[in-house]
Amino acid sequence: MKILHTSDWHLGHTLYNYDRSLEQQAFLKQLAHIAAEEKPDAIVVSGDIYHYSTPSATTQKMYTDGMLEIHRACPEMTIVVTAGNHDSSSKLEIDSNLWNHFGVRVVGNIERNQEEVNLEKHIVEVKDKEGNLKGYIIAVPHVYPQNFPMLDTETPREERQARFFQALQDEVEKMNVKGLPVVLMAHLSIEGSDRTGHDETVGGIEYVPISSMGEGYDYLALGHIHCPQNIKGNGRHARYCGTPLPVSFDETYPHSVSIVEIRREEEPQIRTVEIENLLPFVTLPKEAVPFEEALKLLEEYPDDKTAYIRLNVLIKDYLAPDCNERASNAAKGKNCKYCYIKSNREKQAANDKTRHISIQEIQEMSPLEIAKLYYQEAEGEEMDEELCELMNVAVQKVKEKNNLR
């Protein structure tokens, strides 16, 4: 079975108030072209379709138009979409019955029928255009560990997640009499994964051991972590395909989708197809320099070259109040879009432990980073992981409350 693995589209994401819809539309067109060229048996989209749980009508139309174009590019393939922590599971599923007519299966949540969990909802048969069965996809959306259903009274609460994943694979094993390939989809953070550039302030921290994913899959198609990587362990193959478009300047790695060819009892064959971004993320320069030097690089940046720009500035005490205005003016008339200044403080003397933070630096920091800094100054030690997780949960609840207004 051949699949195209992608995730974390974050449609509707804006960057420092810049609309990114043209980039996102260009990605969807590239994905349709890749599907036409590769002709996979299935495309799996492992969560975070949207960046916000309440996407605008324009963003939803972009998604719908893009999915139809991808379907038309290879009508015989199956498309499986699961919800991520950024998505509203109910809104993603609202038109799932209609999508079924286009070979698109949308799984946003775990469904219960008269107190029993509907496991069949998560199992997708993949067939070729002649109707021959090629394999199975087990589609699991993002669910917080404490919200997984109780499948039996004997399973401890903390083991519900692992029990659910294994139950699904046990169901497929009963059906899979021909020993066909099995793909498991999940949107979570596996222990030991590289989280470079990933913002964990949305969705909390979910460190799941690879062993909790159970046994029975040939390939684990992961979403949530933005850095593309293979995950080792458990004797099975797992992979984060990463974001097709960068979401922040710290995502300095290549962005792509993964093509995976799977045969049972064999190592999956994986290759990537890079996604070209209309507006690359550029940091000027790579190593921090004084503001005037960074500003000069922006002034000299080619007028016709498209990019998002941040300046990498080394500061001793504080940035002058007009720095952002001067940088914005330097970018006027150019095709590049100036975003912000990344401030890097010079190393302080060993006997000076006081850290002065500018208003701009605070604006760039996440709530968790600010809390960590305050805790370190107040308590004289690093905030532990349990407290960090509680802080993330609190931030997420506030964001959800704001989204409802």
C-alpha positions in Angstrom: 0.0 0.0 0.0 1.3 3.4 -0.9 0.2 6.4 1.2 0.9 10.2 1.2 1.4 11.3 4.8 0.8 14.9 5.7 -0.4 16.9 8.7 -0.4 20.2 10.5 -1.6 22.4 7.6 -2.7 25.2 10.0 -5.0 26.8 7.4 -6.0 30.3 8.4 -2.7 30.9 10.2 -1.6 34.6 10.1 1.9 35.8 10.7 2.2 39.1 12.5 -1.1 40.2 11.0 -0.1 39.2 7.5 -2.7 37.1 5.6 -1.1 33.8 4.5 -4.0 32.4 2.4 -2.1 32.7 -0.9 0.7 30.5 0.5 -1.8 28.0 1.9 -3.7 27.8 -1.4 -0.4 27.3 -3.3 0.4 24.4 -0.9 -3.0 22.8 -1.6 -2.4 23.0 -5.3 1.0 21.5 -4.9 -0.5 18.6 -2.9 -3.0 18.0 -5.7 -0.2 17.9 -8.2 1.8 15.5 -6.0 -1.3 13.2 -5.7 -1.7 13.2 -9.5 2.0 12.3 -9.9 2.3 9.7 -7.2 -1.2 8.2 -7.4 -1.1 6.9 -3.8 -3.7 4.4 -2.5 -4.5 6.9 0.3 -3.7 10.3 1.7 -3.7 10.6 5.5 -3.9 14.0 7.1 -3.0 13.6 10.8 -4.6 16.6 12.4 -4.4 20.4 12.7 -6.2 21.1 9.5 -7.0 24.6 10.7 -4.9 26.9 13.0 -8.0 28.1 14.9 -10.9 26.1 16.2 -13.2 28.7 14.7 -11.9 29.2 11.2 -13.3 31.9 9.0 -15.7 31.2 6.2 -12.9 32.1 3.7 -10.6 29.6 5.3 -13.2 26.8 5.3 -13.9 27.5 1.6 -10.2 27.2 0.9 -10.1 23.8 2.7 -13.2 22.6 0.8 -11.9 23.8 -2.6 -8.5 22.3 -1.9 -9.9 18.9 -0.9 -12.1 18.7 -4.0 -9.1 19.5 -6.2 -7.0 16.9 -4.4 -9.8 14.3 -5.0 -10.1 15.2 -8.6 -6.3 14.8 -9.1 -6.6 11.1 -8.1 -10.3 10.1 -7.8 -9.6 6.4 -6.9 -7.6 7.2 -3.8 -8.9 7.2 -0.2 -8.4 10.4 1.8 -8.5 10.2 5.6 -8.6 13.3 7.8 -8.4 13.4 11.6 -8.8 16.3 14.0 -5.8 17.8 15.8 -5.6 19.9 19.0 -6.1 23.1 17.0 -9.3 21.8 15.3 -12.9 21.8 16.5 -13.7 18.1 16.2 -17.5 18.8 15.9 -17.0 21.5 13.2 -14.6 19.3 11.2 -17.1 16.4 11.2 -20.2 18.4 10.5 -20.2 17.6 6.8 -18.5 14.2 7.0 -21.4 12.4 5.4 -21.2 14.6 2.4 -17.4 14.0 2.2 -17.9 10.3 2.1 -19.2 10.6 -1.5 -15.8 11.9 -2.5 -13.8 9.2 -0.9 -12.9 11.4 2.1 -13.3 10.0 5.6 -13.3 12.6 8.4 -12.8 11.5 12.0 -13.1 14.3 14.5 -14.0 12.5 17.7 -14.7 9.2 19.5 -18.3 8.2 19.1 -20.4 6.2 21.6 -23.5 4.3 20.6 -25.7 3.6 23.7 -22.7 3.7 26.0 -20.6 1.5 23.7 -17.7 2.9 21.8 -18.0 2.8 18.0 -14.7 1.3 17.0 -15.8 0.8 13.4 -15.8 4.5 12.9 -12.0 4.6 13.2 -11.3 1.7 10.8 -11.0 2.6 7.1 -10.6 0.0 4.3 -8.4 1.1 1.4 -9.3 -0.3 -2.0 -7.9 0.2 -5.5 -10.1 1.3 -8.4 -11.0 -2.3 -9.2 -12.3 -2.7 -5.6 -9.5 -4.9 -4.4 -8.6 -4.4 -0.7 -5.1 -2.9 -0.3 -4.9 -2.3 3.5 -6.4 -0.6 6.5 -6.1 2.8 8.1 -6.9 3.3 11.8 -7.9 6.9 12.2 -7.6 8.3 15.7 -8.1 12.1 16.3 -6.5 14.2 19.0 -8.0 13.3 22.4 -6.6 14.4 25.7 -5.3 11.3 27.6 -7.8 11.7 30.4 -10.7 11.8 27.9 -10.2 8.4 26.2 -13.2 6.1 26.8 -13.3 3.3 29.3 -13.6 0.1 27.2 -13.7 -2.1 30.3 -13.9 -1.8 34.1 -10.6 -3.4 34.7 -8.4 -0.9 32.8 -6.9 1.9 35.1 -7.7 5.4 34.1 -4.1 6.2 33.2 -4.0 3.2 30.8 -7.2 4.1 28.8 -5.3 5.7 25.9 -3.1 2.6 25.4 -6.1 0.3 25.8 -8.0 2.2 23.1 -5.2 2.1 20.5 -4.7 -1.6 21.1 -8.4 -2.4 20.9 -8.6 -0.8 17.5 -5.6 -2.8 16.3 -7.1 -6.0 17.7 -10.3 -5.3 15.7 -8.3 -4.8 12.5 -6.4 -8.0 13.1 -9.7 -10.0 13.2 -10.6 -8.5 9.8 -7.2 -8.7 8.2 -7.2 -12.3 7.1 -4.9 -11.6 4.1 -2.2 -9.9 6.2 -2.5 -6.5 4.5 -0.6 -3.4 5.6 -2.0 -1.4 8.5 -1.5 2.3 9.1 -2.3 3.9 12.4 -2.9 7.7 12.6 -2.4 9.8 15.8 -2.0 13.4 16.8 0.1 13.6 19.9 3.7 14.0 21.2 5.8 10.9 21.4 8.4 10.8 24.1 11.9 11.6 22.8 10.7 13.4 19.7 12.5 16.5 18.4 10.2 19.5 19.2 12.5 22.1 17.6 10.5 25.2 16.8 7.3 23.8 18.1 4.9 25.9 20.2 3.5 23.8 23.0 1.2 26.5 24.5 -1.7 25.2 22.5 -2.9 21.7 23.5 -0.7 21.2 26.5 2.2 18.8 26.7 1.3 15.2 25.9 4.4 13.0 26.4 3.3 9.5 25.2 5.7 6.6 25.2 5.8 4.8 21.8 4.9 1.6 23.6 1.4 3.1 24.4 0.6 3.1 20.7 0.2 -0.7 20.9 1.1 -3.5 18.4 -0.4 -4.3 15.1 0.4 -1.4 12.9 3.1 -1.3 10.1 3.4 2.5 10.0 2.4 5.1 12.5 1.4 8.4 10.7 1.9 11.0 13.4 0.9 14.7 13.5 1.4 17.5 16.1 5.2 17.9 16.1 6.3 20.2 13.3 9.8 18.9 12.8 9.9 16.0 10.3 11.5 12.9 11.8 11.3 9.1 12.2 10.6 7.8 15.7 12.5 4.7 16.8 11.3 2.1 19.3 8.7 -0.6 19.8 10.1 -2.5 16.8 7.7 -0.6 14.5 8.0 2.4 12.2 6.6 5.8 13.2 7.1 9.2 11.6 6.2 12.8 12.0 5.8 14.2 8.4 6.1 17.8 9.8 4.4 21.0 8.6 4.2 21.6 4.9 4.5 25.3 5.6 6.4 26.9 8.5 4.3 28.3 11.3 7.2 30.2 13.0 10.7 31.5 12.2 12.1 28.8 14.5 11.0 26.1 12.1 14.3 26.2 10.2 14.1 22.7 8.7 12.8 21.6 5.2 9.0 21.4 4.9 7.5 18.5 2.9 5.0 15.7 2.7 6.0 12.0 3.0 5.5 9.3 0.5 5.4 5.9 2.2 5.3 2.4 0.6 4.3 -0.3 3.0 4.6 -4.0 2.7 3.9 -6.3 5.7 6.9 -7.7 7.5 9.2 -5.2 5.7 10.6 -1.8 6.6 8.4 0.9 5.0 10.1 2.8 2.2 9.9 6.6 2.9 10.8 9.6 0.8 9.8 13.2 1.0 8.5 15.7 -1.5 9.5 19.2 -0.6 6.8 21.9 -0.5 7.9 25.3 -2.1 6.7 28.3 -0.1 5.9 31.5 -1.9 7.2 33.5 1.0 10.1 31.9 2.8 11.0 32.8 6.4 14.3 34.7 6.5 16.3 35.8 9.5 18.7 38.7 9.0 21.5 37.8 9.8 21.8 34.3 11.1 24.0 35.4 14.0 22.8 38.3 16.1 24.4 41.7 15.4 23.8 45.3 16.6 20.5 46.8 15.3 22.1 49.3 12.8 24.0 46.4 11.1 20.8 44.3 10.9 18.8 47.3 9.6 21.4 47.8 6.8 20.9 44.2 5.7 17.2 44.8 5.5 17.7 48.0 3.5 19.9 46.1 1.1 17.5 43.2 0.7 16.5 42.9 -3.0 13.3 44.8 -3.7 11.8 42.1 -5.9 12.5 39.1 -3.5 9.5 37.8 -1.5 10.0 36.7 2.1 9.0 37.2 5.7 11.8 39.0 7.5 12.8 39.1 11.1 15.9 40.9 12.3 18.3 39.1 14.6 19.6 41.9 16.9 22.1 41.9 19.7 21.3 44.4 22.5 23.2 45.5 25.6 20.5 47.3 27.6 17.4 47.9 25.5 16.1 48.6 22.0 15.4 52.2 21.0 11.6 52.9 20.9 11.7 53.7 17.1 13.5 50.5 16.0 10.3 48.8 14.7 9.2 51.9 12.9 12.6 52.2 11.2 12.6 48.6 10.2 9.1 48.9 8.8 10.1 51.9 6.8 13.2 50.1 5.5 10.9 47.4 4.0 8.5 49.8 2.3 8.4 49.4 -1.4 9.9 45.9 -1.2 8.2 42.6 -1.8 9.4 41.3 1.5 7.3 41.6 4.7 9.0 42.8 7.9 7.7 41.0 11.0 9.7 41.7 14.1 13.0 42.0 15.9 14.4 39.0 17.7 16.3 40.4 20.7 19.4 38.7 22.0 21.0 40.1 25.1 24.8 40.3 25.5 26.1 37.9 28.2 26.1 39.6 31.5 28.9 39.6 34.0 28.9 36.6 36.3 28.1 38.7 39.4 25.1 40.4 37.7 22.1 38.1 37.8 19.6 40.8 37.1 17.8 40.5 33.7 16.1 43.5 32.2 13.4 42.7 29.7 12.0 45.1 27.2 8.2 45.4 26.4 8.9 44.0 22.9 10.6 41.0 24.4 7.6 40.3 26.6 5.3 40.6 23.6 7.4 37.9 21.8 7.4 35.5 24.8 4.7 32.9 25.4 2.7 32.9 28.7 4.7 29.8 29.7 8.0 31.5 29.1 7.0 34.5 31.2 5.8 32.2 34.0 9.1 30.2 33.9 11.1 33.4 34.1 9.0 34.8 37.0 9.2 31.4 38.8 13.0 31.3 38.4 13.4 34.8 39.8 11.0 34.3 42.7 12.1 30.8 43.7 15.6 30.7 42.5 15.1 27.4 40.6 13.6 26.1 37.3 9.9 25.4 37.1 9.3 21.6 37.1 7.5 19.8 34.3 4.3 19.1 36.3 3.9 22.9 37.0 4.6 23.6 33.4 1.9 21.3 32.3 -0.6 22.9 34.7 0.3 26.3 33.3 -0.3 25.1 29.8 -3.7 23.7 30.7 -4.6 27.0 32.3 -3.5 28.9 29.2 -5.5 26.6 26.9 -8.6 27.0 29.0 -8.3 30.8 28.7 -7.8 30.6 24.9 -10.9 28.3 24.6 -13.0 30.7 26.7 -11.9 33.6 24.5 -12.7 31.7 21.3 -16.3 31.2 22.6 -16.9 34.9 23.0 
